[in-house]
């Protein structure tokens, strides 16, 4: 995508001043093993290539990848410039601890997102958060439960004044073993479900990259990066 506003760089903050944090919370539980986890791996590479090729996004977007199974970890090592982001190798095992992913998200937002300073720098834009899962959230024993993930999610969205919280959380469920109500409850607005074909994953990550690159164009919606791009028919919006 080529910019039709060549002077954009001259009016944007210099590198290192203000960025758009994008967090990808990815389910790597045992049920994702095989073709699904391979498709997510390919999708991450697609997302990096498409987003980094945009002249606006490559200077603004910072990405953080948080995987969750029986544990959760920030595989990207924090927020990384999209131009230098190297998609981490993914492997699937364990159960679906969505709560731990939300915990890691809070830790990274506090550590890696630049806060505004009164009378000084504006700080980064609010993070955009994207969750992909193929099943119900569980406890440490694999038992389906809302007991852990709901308070962890609330700790992300209901933070005290002055603390960083996301501009939006979009949840996507892949495969037959997802619950629309749970996905909707995870999100702050839009939520989707999809199949597990390679084409569906490609469409998902294309929607993700298009949403982010659209939001950083002049006049784009940085307050809700997922608001203005219509997904393909492979993504079914949950009403």
Buried (B, 14 or more C-beta within 10 A) or exposed (E): BEEEEEEBEEEBEEEEEBBBBBBBBBBBBBBBEEEBBBBBBBBBBBBBEBBBBBBBBBBBBBBBBBBBBBBBBBBBEEBBBBBEBEBBEBEBBBBBBBBBBBBBBBEBBEEBBBEEEEEEEEBBBBBBBBBBBBBBBBBEEBEEBBEBBBEBBEBBEEBEEEEBBBBBBBBBBBBEEBBBEBBBBBBBEBBBBBBBBBEBBBBBBBBBBBBBBBBBBEEBBBEBBBBEBEBBEBBBEBE
